[in-house]
Amino acid sequence: MHDHDTSERLASYADVLAGELPDTWTSFYLPADAKDDLAELADRIWDLDLVAAALAEHPLKQAAVLSRPDGAQLVLLDRHDDSDGFLIAAVAPQALPDEAYRDVPEPNGIALSVDDPFLSAEQVAGDLLARYDSALAQVRHNALGGIQPSRPDRVVLTWQPDGSVATAPVGDRAGAVLVANGFIQDPQSGIYRLSGDDTRAQARALREIGPQLDTLGIGTALQHPAGRTAPTSAPASMPPSPAGSRTPPAARAR
């Protein structure tokens, strides 16, 4: 089979999968000449089983990446064995610390038949995607570190050692208020941060978001280390610290 035929088959199959998976997914194809992108992608493949073994024998030469708006990604790649099919694996999020992966099982990939991409989409949704979403939730929670989790009716703001304030609000309405007052969201972890470089601007923002959130029926609390004076706050207990160690994506093990 010519390289063009192989690449077209992979890209087309990925397009069908993206259209059949729950929520909204898009796909894009990475050809062999996108060497840097393929190398970066291979380093983030979150697998220590079937896909890791395949990559150990056959370095990534082409791939199709499926992406969801929240940052979740899946990668479709050639199988390289007697079976005429593909492998699909989860992709580890970027920009999260290694500690966030401690004690989180890898959402290992699965093999797909080339004959029926619609059935394959059901397999991905019911197996790999379910495990991937669970693992994503765990690493993103771990990435919060000492940030007290918020609730739908209460945003908890936590002072950080660098003087910034961080929070992980629940819901788009609270997030919109934070952004309007200078918070910047990390797209991978979902954490909102307000810089402490300008302490007057920071204090003004913290004063203003309280009434704005209150009109939405959302309370606020400001958690800070002992000895630091902060604007009006409510006591909040610290969550337990994560434990364990990150297991890196498959290509790193190689």
C-alpha positions in Angstrom: 0.0 0.0 0.0 1.4 3.4 -0.9 2.2 5.9 1.8 -0.5 8.2 0.5 -3.1 5.5 0.9 -1.9 4.6 4.4 -2.0 8.2 5.5 -5.4 8.8 4.0 -6.8 5.7 5.6 -5.5 6.8 9.1 -6.7 10.3 8.8 -10.2 9.2 7.5 -10.6 6.7 10.3 -9.7 9.3 12.9 -12.3 11.7 11.4 -15.0 9.1 11.8 -14.0 8.3 15.4 -14.0 12.0 16.3 -17.5 12.4 14.9 -18.8 9.3 16.8 -17.3 9.9 20.3 -19.3 11.5 23.1 -19.0 15.3 23.4 -17.1 17.3 20.8 -13.9 16.0 19.2 -11.8 17.2 16.3 -8.9 15.4 14.6 -5.8 16.4 12.8 -3.2 14.3 11.0 0.6 14.4 11.6 2.6 13.2 8.6 6.1 11.7 8.7 7.8 15.0 8.0 6.3 16.5 11.2 9.2 15.0 13.1 9.3 17.4 16.1 5.6 17.2 16.6 5.6 13.4 16.4 8.5 13.2 18.9 6.7 15.4 21.4 3.5 13.4 21.0 5.3 10.1 21.5 6.8 11.4 24.7 3.3 12.1 26.0 1.5 8.8 25.1 0.1 7.6 28.4 0.6 3.8 28.1 2.8 1.1 29.6 1.2 -1.9 27.8 0.1 -2.6 24.3 0.9 0.8 22.7 4.2 1.1 24.7 5.3 -2.2 23.3 4.4 -1.2 19.8 6.3 2.1 20.0 9.4 0.3 21.4 9.5 -1.7 18.1 8.2 0.9 15.7 8.9 4.6 16.5 6.0 6.9 15.6 6.1 7.8 11.9 2.6 9.2 11.5 -0.4 9.7 13.8 -3.8 11.2 14.0 -4.6 13.2 17.1 -8.2 13.5 18.4 -8.8 16.6 20.7 -11.6 17.6 23.0 -12.1 21.3 24.0 -11.1 20.6 27.7 -7.6 19.5 26.6 -8.1 15.8 26.5 -6.4 14.1 23.6 -6.2 10.6 22.0 -3.7 9.4 19.4 -4.5 6.9 16.6 -1.5 5.1 15.2 -0.6 2.1 13.0 -0.6 -1.3 14.5 2.4 -2.9 12.7 1.5 -6.5 13.1 -0.5 -9.2 11.3 -3.8 -7.6 12.2 -5.1 -4.9 9.8 -6.1 -2.3 12.3 -5.0 0.6 14.5 -4.0 1.3 18.0 -5.4 4.2 20.0 -4.0 5.6 23.2 -4.5 8.4 25.7 -2.2 11.4 25.6 -0.9 12.8 29.0 -1.8 16.5 29.6 0.9 19.1 29.1 2.2 21.5 31.8 1.2 19.3 34.8 3.9 18.5 37.3 5.2 15.0 37.6 3.9 14.8 41.2 0.3 15.0 39.8 0.7 11.6 38.3 1.5 9.8 41.5 -0.5 6.7 42.1 -2.7 7.3 39.0 -3.0 4.1 36.8 -2.1 4.5 33.2 -5.2 4.5 30.9 -3.6 2.0 28.6 -4.6 2.0 25.0 -6.5 -0.6 23.0 -6.5 -2.1 19.5 -9.1 -1.3 16.9 -10.4 -3.1 13.9 -10.1 -1.2 10.6 -13.4 -2.8 9.3 -15.9 -0.9 11.5 -14.9 2.5 12.9 -18.4 3.0 14.3 -18.0 -0.1 16.5 -14.5 1.1 17.4 -15.9 4.4 18.5 -18.2 2.5 20.9 -15.2 0.5 22.2 -13.2 3.7 22.8 -16.1 5.5 24.5 -16.9 2.5 26.8 -13.4 1.5 27.7 -10.4 3.7 26.9 -12.2 7.0 27.2 -13.9 6.1 30.5 -10.5 5.1 32.0 -8.8 8.2 30.5 -11.4 10.6 31.9 -11.0 9.0 35.4 -7.2 9.3 35.2 -7.5 12.9 33.9 -9.7 13.8 36.8 -7.2 12.3 39.3 -4.1 14.1 37.9 -5.9 17.4 37.6 -7.0 17.1 41.2 -3.5 16.2 42.2 -2.2 19.2 40.4 -4.3 21.5 42.6 -1.8 20.7 45.4 -2.7 22.8 48.4 -5.6 24.5 46.7 -8.8 23.9 48.6 -11.5 22.5 46.2 -14.4 24.8 45.5 -18.1 23.9 45.3 -20.8 25.1 43.0 -22.0 27.5 45.6 -18.6 28.5 47.1 -15.3 29.6 45.5 -12.3 29.0 47.7 -9.3 31.2 46.9 -5.9 30.1 48.2 -2.7 32.3 48.7 0.3 30.8 47.0 4.0 31.0 48.1 4.8 33.4 45.2 2.1 35.9 46.3 -0.5 34.9 43.8 -4.0 33.7 44.5 -5.3 30.4 43.0 -8.6 28.7 42.8 -10.5 26.0 40.9 -14.1 27.2 40.6 -16.9 24.9 39.8 -18.9 26.2 36.8 -18.5 28.7 33.9 -20.3 31.5 35.7 -17.8 31.7 38.5 -14.9 31.4 36.1 -16.2 34.3 34.0 -16.2 36.5 37.0 -12.7 35.6 37.9 -11.4 36.2 34.4 -13.2 39.6 34.3 -11.2 40.5 37.4 -7.7 39.6 36.2 -7.5 35.8 36.9 -5.9 33.7 34.2 -6.9 30.1 33.7 -4.4 27.3 33.0 -6.2 25.3 30.2 -4.6 22.0 31.3 -5.2 22.1 35.1 -8.3 24.4 35.0 -6.7 26.4 37.8 -7.3 30.2 37.9 -4.5 32.4 39.1 -4.4 36.1 40.1 -0.8 37.5 40.0 0.6 39.2 43.0 3.0 41.4 41.0 0.7 44.4 41.6 -0.6 44.0 45.2 -3.0 47.0 44.9 -4.6 45.6 41.8 -4.8 42.2 43.4 -6.4 43.5 46.6 -8.9 45.5 44.5 -9.8 42.4 42.5 -10.3 40.3 45.6 -12.6 42.9 47.1 -14.7 43.1 43.9 -15.2 39.5 43.1 -17.0 38.8 46.4 -20.1 41.0 45.6 -20.1 39.9 42.0 -20.1 36.2 42.9 -22.7 36.9 45.6 -25.2 38.2 43.0 -24.9 34.7 41.4 -25.6 33.0 44.7 -21.9 31.9 45.0 -20.0 32.6 48.2 -16.3 33.1 48.6 -13.6 32.2 51.1 -10.0 33.2 51.2 -7.5 30.7 52.6 -4.0 31.8 53.5 -0.9 30.6 55.3 -0.6 31.4 59.0 0.9 34.8 59.6 -0.3 36.4 56.4 -2.8 39.1 56.5 -5.5 38.9 53.8 -8.8 40.5 52.9 -12.0 39.1 54.4 -11.6 35.3 54.6 -13.4 32.3 56.0 -11.5 29.3 57.6 -11.0 26.4 55.3 -9.3 23.1 56.1 -6.3 21.9 54.0 -6.8 18.9 51.8 -4.6 15.9 52.3 -1.3 16.0 50.3 -1.1 13.7 47.3 1.2 10.6 47.7 3.1 8.3 45.4 5.1 9.0 42.3 4.3 9.8 38.7 4.6 7.0 36.1 5.7 8.7 33.0 4.1 8.2 29.5 5.3 5.2 27.5 7.9 6.8 25.3 9.8 8.0 28.4 10.1 4.4 29.6 11.6 3.6 26.3 
